[in-house]
């Protein structure tokens, strides 16, 4: 997580087809312990949300073949290394 001020928790609203913050309150993030706490009125899948641009710009990327019709995509941002297995 980038900043305790940026931390948002949301749930997927299948009817609206978007993440919702409704019903989630008292979000607290303690950076030293990396502990996140919050109250919610929804018993469902939840996620920590951040702006889509928070990890941009990336500093480097690579796409390496690992087998026929398979590759590994690695993207290095300022804060994280994201590695994805891609296959057909």
TORSE-142704 format. One record per atom (N, C-alpha, C, O): atom name; x negated, y negated, z; residue number from 1. Coordinates in Angstrom, 2 decimals, padded with zeros to 5 digits. Atoms other than C-alpha are relative to their C-alpha. Layout:
N
REC  at       xx       yy       zz    i
REC  CA        X        Y        Z  NUM
...
//
This chain:
88
REC  at       xx       yy       zz    i
REC   N  -000.84   001.18   000.00    1
REC  CA   000.00   000.00   000.00    1
REC   C  -000.88  -001.24   000.00    1
REC   O  -001.92  -001.28   000.66    1
REC   N   000.83   001.19   000.15    2
REC  CA  -001.30  -003.40  -000.88    2
REC   C   000.07  -000.93   001.19    2
REC   O  -000.96  -001.43   001.66    2
REC   N  -000.17   000.98  -001.07    3
REC  CA   000.13  -005.55   001.87    3
REC   C   001.25   000.35   000.79    3
REC   O   002.25   000.77   000.22    3
REC   N  -001.19  -000.28  -000.80    4
REC  CA   002.51  -005.11   004.77    4
REC   C   001.16  -000.93  -000.35    4
REC   O   002.32  -000.60  -000.09    4
REC   N  -001.06   000.91   000.41    5
REC  CA   004.44  -008.11   003.43    5
REC   C   000.69   000.44  -001.29    5
REC   O   001.82   000.04  -001.56    5
REC   N  -000.56  -000.48   001.26    6
REC  CA   005.01  -006.35   000.09    6
REC   C   000.77   001.31   000.14    6
REC   O   001.42   001.74  -000.82    6
REC   N  -000.60  -001.32  -000.17    7
REC  CA   006.33  -003.09   001.56    7
REC   C   001.53  -000.10  -000.06    7
REC   O   002.15  -000.86   000.69    7
REC   N  -001.46  -000.12   000.10    8
REC  CA   009.89  -002.29   000.50    8
REC   C   000.33   001.47  -000.11    8
REC   O  -000.40   002.24  -000.74    8
REC   N  -000.47  -001.37   000.07    9
REC  CA   011.78   000.94   000.95    9
REC   C   001.35  -000.03  -000.71    9
REC   O   002.20  -000.88  -000.42    9
REC   N  -001.25  -000.03   000.75   10
REC  CA   014.57   001.87  -001.44   10
REC   C   000.49   001.42  -000.21   10
REC   O  -000.22   002.39   000.06   10
REC   N  -000.62  -001.28   000.34   11
REC  CA   016.89   004.68  -002.45   11
REC   C   000.56  -000.09  -001.40   11
REC   O   000.94  -001.17  -001.86   11
REC   N  -000.46  -000.02   001.38   12
REC  CA   017.95   005.75  -005.93   12
REC   C   001.52   000.01  -000.04   12
REC   O   002.15   000.93   000.48   12
REC   N  -001.45   000.10   000.19   13
REC  CA   021.50   004.62  -006.76   13
REC   C   000.32   000.59  -001.36   13
REC   O   000.10  -000.05  -002.39   13
REC   N  -000.24  -000.71   001.25   14
REC  CA   022.57   007.14  -009.38   14
REC   C   001.09  -000.65  -000.83   14
REC   O   001.04  -000.60  -002.06   14
REC   N  -001.07   000.68   000.75   15
REC  CA   025.71   005.20  -010.32   15
REC   C  -000.53  -001.22  -000.73   15
REC   O  -000.21  -001.45  -001.89   15
REC   N   000.56   001.23   000.60   16
REC  CA   023.80   001.96  -010.97   16
REC   C  -001.26   000.29  -000.81   16
REC   O  -001.71  -000.56  -001.58   16
REC   N   001.23  -000.39   000.70   17
REC  CA   020.72   003.86  -012.32   17
REC   C  -001.15  -000.95   000.30   17
REC   O  -001.89  -001.37  -000.59   17
REC   N   001.10   000.87  -000.42   18
REC  CA   018.34   001.72  -010.29   18
REC   C  -000.27   000.21   001.49   18
REC   O   000.56   000.77   002.21   18
REC   N   000.34  -000.07  -001.41   19
REC  CA   016.56   001.54  -006.94   19
REC   C   000.78  -001.07   000.74   19
REC   O   000.96  -002.18   000.23   19
REC   N  -000.76   000.95  -000.81   20
REC  CA   018.55  -000.15  -004.19   20
REC   C  -000.67  -000.17   001.36   20
REC   O  -001.24   000.77   001.90   20
REC   N   000.52   000.31  -001.33   21
REC  CA   017.42  -001.84  -000.98   21
REC   C   001.11  -000.11   001.03   21
REC   O   000.84  -000.27   002.22   21
REC   N  -001.15   000.12  -000.90   22
REC  CA   020.94  -001.98   000.49   22
REC   C  -000.01   001.10   001.05   22
REC   O  -000.29   002.25   000.74   22
REC   N  -000.08  -000.98  -001.07   23
REC  CA   021.31  -000.26   003.84   23
REC   C  -001.33   000.37   000.61   23
REC   O  -001.39   001.30   001.41   23
REC   N   001.32  -000.27  -000.58   24
REC  CA   017.59  -000.33   004.68   24
REC   C  -000.45  -001.28   000.71   24
REC   O  -000.44  -002.36   000.13   24
REC   N   000.37   001.18  -000.80   25
REC  CA   016.37  -002.63   007.44   25
REC   C  -001.15   000.32   000.94   25
REC   O  -001.60   001.46   001.04   25
REC   N   001.06  -000.10  -001.01   26
REC  CA   013.69  -003.25   010.06   26
REC   C  -001.22   000.78  -000.50   26
REC   O  -001.73   001.67   000.18   26
REC   N   001.17  -000.66   000.58   27
REC  CA   010.85  -002.17   007.78   27
REC   C  -001.25  -000.53   000.68   27
REC   O  -001.48  -001.74   000.77   27
REC   N   001.27   000.35  -000.64   28
REC  CA   007.53  -002.12   009.59   28
REC   C  -001.09   000.89  -000.56   28
REC   O  -000.92   002.11  -000.67   28
REC   N   001.15  -000.76   000.48   29
REC  CA   004.16  -001.08   008.20   29
REC   C  -001.21  -000.42   000.80   29
REC   O  -001.56  -001.60   000.84   29
REC   N   001.21   000.24  -000.77   30
REC  CA   001.09  -000.78   010.40   30
REC   C  -001.19   000.47  -000.84   30
REC   O  -001.41   001.68  -000.98   30
REC   N   001.11  -000.37   000.89   31
REC  CA  -001.98  -000.88   008.12   31
REC   C  -001.06   000.88   000.66   31
REC   O  -001.48   001.86   000.04   31
REC   N   001.06  -000.85  -000.57   32
REC  CA  -004.56   000.55   010.57   32
REC   C   000.41   001.48   000.13   32
REC   O  -000.38   002.37  -000.16   32
REC   N  -000.45  -001.40  -000.16   33
REC  CA  -002.47   003.68   011.28   33
REC   C   000.69   000.53  -001.26   33
REC   O   000.94   001.73  -001.37   33
REC   N  -000.74  -000.34   001.23   34
REC  CA  -000.73   003.66   007.86   34
REC   C   001.38   000.58   000.31   34
REC   O   001.87   001.44  -000.40   34
REC   N  -001.31  -000.47  -000.43   35
REC  CA   002.56   004.23   009.67   35
REC   C   001.08  -000.95  -000.51   35
REC   O   001.01  -002.17  -000.33   35
REC   N  -001.13   000.74   000.53   36
REC  CA   005.78   003.12   007.98   36
REC   C   001.24   000.43   000.76   36
REC   O   001.51   001.62   000.89   36
REC   N  -001.26  -000.32  -000.68   37
REC  CA   009.04   002.91   009.91   37
REC   C   001.08  -000.94  -000.51   37
REC   O   000.80  -002.07  -000.90   37
REC   N  -001.14   000.79   000.47   38
REC  CA   012.49   001.66   008.95   38
REC   C   001.28   000.67   000.47   38
REC   O   001.27   001.83   000.90   38
REC   N  -001.33  -000.54  -000.26   39
REC  CA   016.20   002.14   009.59   39
REC   C   000.74   000.09  -001.33   39
REC   O   000.56  -000.77  -002.20   39
REC   N  -000.76  -000.14   001.24   40
REC  CA   018.52   003.41   006.86   40
REC   C   001.37   000.59   000.28   40
REC   O   001.55   001.36   001.22   40
REC   N  -001.35  -000.57  -000.08   41
REC  CA   022.19   004.20   006.40   41
REC   C   000.19   001.07  -001.05   41
REC   O   001.29   001.60  -001.20   41
REC   N  -000.07  -000.97   001.09   42
REC  CA   021.39   006.57   003.51   42
REC   C  -000.85   001.23   000.33   42
REC   O  -002.03   001.11   000.66   42
REC   N   000.72  -001.24  -000.18   43
REC  CA   020.44   010.21   003.94   43
REC   C  -000.20   000.60  -001.39   43
REC   O   000.63   001.36  -001.89   43
REC   N   000.27  -000.40   001.38   44
REC  CA   018.85   010.84   000.55   44
REC   C  -001.50  -000.20  -000.26   44
REC   O  -002.26  -000.52   000.65   44
REC   N   001.39   000.25   000.37   45
REC  CA   015.55   010.60  -001.31   45
REC   C  -000.29  -001.49   000.11   45
REC   O   000.47  -002.32  -000.39   45
REC   N   000.42   001.38  -000.18   46
REC  CA   013.73   007.40  -000.37   46
REC   C  -001.39  -000.18  -000.59   46
REC   O  -002.12   000.80  -000.77   46
REC   N   001.32   000.27   000.57   47
REC  CA   010.66   005.72  -001.83   47
REC   C  -000.51  -001.35   000.48   47
REC   O   000.27  -002.26   000.78   47
REC   N   000.63   001.29  -000.23   48
REC  CA   008.19   002.97  -001.05   48
REC   C  -000.08  -000.67  -001.36   48
REC   O  -000.60  -000.10  -002.32   48
REC   N  -000.07   000.71   001.28   49
REC  CA   008.70   000.38  -003.78   49
REC   C  -000.98  -001.16  -000.01   49
REC   O  -001.25  -001.79   001.01   49
REC   N   000.87   001.16   000.18   50
REC  CA   006.33  -002.23  -005.16   50
REC   C   000.23  -000.54  -001.40   50
REC   O   000.72   000.18  -002.27   50
REC   N  -000.16   000.55   001.34   51
REC  CA   006.37  -004.58  -008.14   51
REC   C  -000.80   000.81  -001.03   51
REC   O  -001.88   001.31  -000.71   51
REC   N   000.68  -000.79   001.03   52
REC  CA   005.41  -002.85  -011.40   52
REC   C  -001.36  -000.58  -000.37   52
REC   O  -002.23   000.15  -000.84   52
REC   N   001.28   000.64   000.35   53
REC  CA   002.57  -005.34  -011.93   53
REC   C  -001.01   000.03   001.14   53
REC   O  -002.11  -000.48   000.98   53
REC   N   000.88   000.07  -001.18   54
REC  CA   001.03  -004.81  -008.47   54
REC   C  -001.35   000.66  -000.23   54
REC   O  -002.34   000.25   000.38   54
REC   N   001.25  -000.71   000.25   55
REC  CA  -001.65  -002.44  -009.80   55
REC   C  -000.70  -000.47  -001.28   55
REC   O  -001.71   000.11  -001.68   55
REC   N   000.62   000.50   001.23   56
REC  CA  -002.45  -004.45  -012.94   56
REC   C  -000.88  -001.19   000.29   56
REC   O  -000.61  -001.89   001.26   56
REC   N   000.43  -000.81   001.14   57
REC  CA  -004.76  -005.10  -014.54   57
REC   C  -000.81   001.20   000.48   57
REC   O  -001.42   001.17   001.55   57
REC   N   000.84  -001.15  -000.32   58
REC  CA  -006.39  -001.70  -014.52   58
REC   C  -001.44  -000.32  -000.39   58
REC   O  -001.68  -001.14  -001.28   58
REC   N   001.41   000.30   000.27   59
REC  CA  -010.19  -001.67  -014.53   59
REC   C  -000.60   000.93  -001.04   59
REC   O  -001.53   000.54  -001.75   59
REC   N   000.44  -000.92   001.05   60
REC  CA  -010.70   001.41  -016.73   60
REC   C   001.00   001.14  -000.11   60
REC   O   001.80   001.37   000.79   60
REC   N  -000.84  -001.18   000.19   61
REC  CA  -008.93   004.44  -018.15   61
REC   C  -000.73   000.98  -000.89   61
REC   O  -001.63   000.61  -001.64   61
REC   N   000.56  -001.02   000.90   62
REC  CA  -009.81   007.71  -019.85   62
REC   C   001.06   001.05  -000.26   62
REC   O   001.92   001.31   000.58   62
REC   N  -000.89  -001.08   000.40   63
REC  CA  -007.93   010.44  -021.70   63
REC   C  -000.89   001.12  -000.49   63
REC   O  -001.54   001.00  -001.53   63
REC   N   000.91  -001.10   000.30   64
REC  CA  -009.76   013.76  -021.74   64
REC   C   000.78   001.29  -000.27   64
REC   O   001.61   001.68   000.55   64
REC   N  -000.66  -001.28   000.27   65
REC  CA  -008.59   016.99  -023.41   65
REC   C  -000.52   001.07   000.97   65
REC   O  -001.71   001.12   001.28   65
REC   N   000.38  -001.09  -000.90   66
REC  CA  -008.57   020.01  -021.06   66
REC   C   000.30   001.37  -000.60   66
REC   O  -000.29   002.36  -000.20   66
REC   N  -000.38  -001.24   000.70   67
REC  CA  -006.98   022.67  -023.32   67
REC   C   000.82  -000.41  -001.21   67
REC   O   001.07  -001.59  -001.42   67
REC   N  -000.85   000.31   001.17   68
REC  CA  -004.91   022.93  -026.47   68
REC   C   001.31  -000.60   000.50   68
REC   O   002.00  -000.01   001.33   68
REC   N  -001.22   000.74  -000.36   69
REC  CA  -002.03   020.43  -026.11   69
REC   C   000.03  -000.44   001.47   69
REC   O   001.11  -000.65   002.02   69
REC   N   000.08   000.48  -001.38   70
REC  CA  -003.24   019.37  -022.63   70
REC   C  -001.13  -001.01   000.14   70
REC   O  -002.18  -000.88  -000.48   70
REC   N   001.01   001.03  -000.27   71
REC  CA  -005.12   016.33  -021.39   71
REC   C   000.17  -000.50   001.43   71
REC   O   001.18  -000.25   002.09   71
REC   N  -000.07   000.69  -001.28   72
REC  CA  -005.89   014.42  -018.23   72
REC   C  -000.18  -001.48  -000.27   72
REC   O  -001.17  -001.90  -000.88   72
REC   N   000.06   001.45   000.12   73
REC  CA  -005.17   010.70  -018.16   73
REC   C  -000.38  -000.56   001.36   73
REC   O   000.31  -000.30   002.35   73
REC   N   000.46   000.63  -001.25   74
REC  CA  -007.09   008.77  -015.49   74
REC   C   000.03  -001.51  -000.18   74
REC   O  -000.52  -002.03  -001.15   74
REC   N  -000.09   001.46   000.04   75
REC  CA  -006.34   005.11  -014.78   75
REC   C  -000.52  -000.53   001.33   75
REC   O   000.02  -000.20   002.39   75
REC   N   000.56   000.62  -001.20   76
REC  CA  -008.46   003.14  -012.30   76
REC   C   000.54  -001.41   000.12   76
REC   O   000.37  -002.23  -000.78   76
REC   N  -000.47   001.36  -000.27   77
REC  CA  -006.78   000.09  -010.78   77
REC   C  -000.94  -000.62   001.03   77
REC   O  -001.93   000.00   001.43   77
REC   N   000.83   000.65  -001.01   78
REC  CA  -008.25  -002.36  -008.32   78
REC   C   000.05   000.74   001.33   78
REC   O  -000.87   000.63   002.14   78
REC   N  -000.19  -000.64  -001.30   79
REC  CA  -006.93  -000.23  -005.45   79
REC   C   000.07   001.53  -000.04   79
REC   O  -000.18   002.17   000.98   79
REC   N  -000.26  -001.43   000.05   80
REC  CA  -006.27   003.32  -006.69   80
REC   C  -000.51   000.62  -001.30   80
REC   O  -000.65  -000.06  -002.32   80
REC   N   000.26  -000.79   001.19   81
REC  CA  -007.32   006.04  -009.11   81
REC   C   001.23   000.89  -000.19   81
REC   O   001.55   001.69   000.69   81
REC   N  -001.19  -000.79   000.31   82
REC  CA  -004.22   007.58  -010.74   82
REC   C  -000.39   001.01  -001.06   82
REC   O  -000.89   000.63  -002.12   82
REC   N   000.36  -001.06   000.93   83
REC  CA  -004.74   010.95  -012.46   83
REC   C   001.26   000.78  -000.34   83
REC   O   001.96   001.27   000.55   83
REC   N  -001.22  -000.69   000.46   84
REC  CA  -001.97   012.51  -014.57   84
REC   C  -000.39   001.12  -000.95   84
REC   O  -001.21   000.93  -001.85   84
REC   N   000.12  -001.09   000.95   85
REC  CA  -001.89   015.90  -016.27   85
REC   C   001.07  -000.18  -001.06   85
REC   O   002.25  -000.32  -000.73   85
REC   N  -000.92   000.20   001.11   86
REC  CA  -000.31   015.52  -019.70   86
REC   C  -000.01   001.24  -000.86   86
REC   O  -001.07   001.72  -001.25   86
REC   N  -000.07  -001.18   000.86   87
REC  CA   000.95   018.47  -021.72   87
REC   C   001.23  -000.07  -000.89   87
REC   O   002.21  -000.75  -000.58   87
REC   N  -001.11   000.00   000.95   88
REC  CA   003.21   019.11  -024.68   88
REC   C   000.99   001.08   000.34   88
REC   O   001.99   001.24  -000.35   88
//
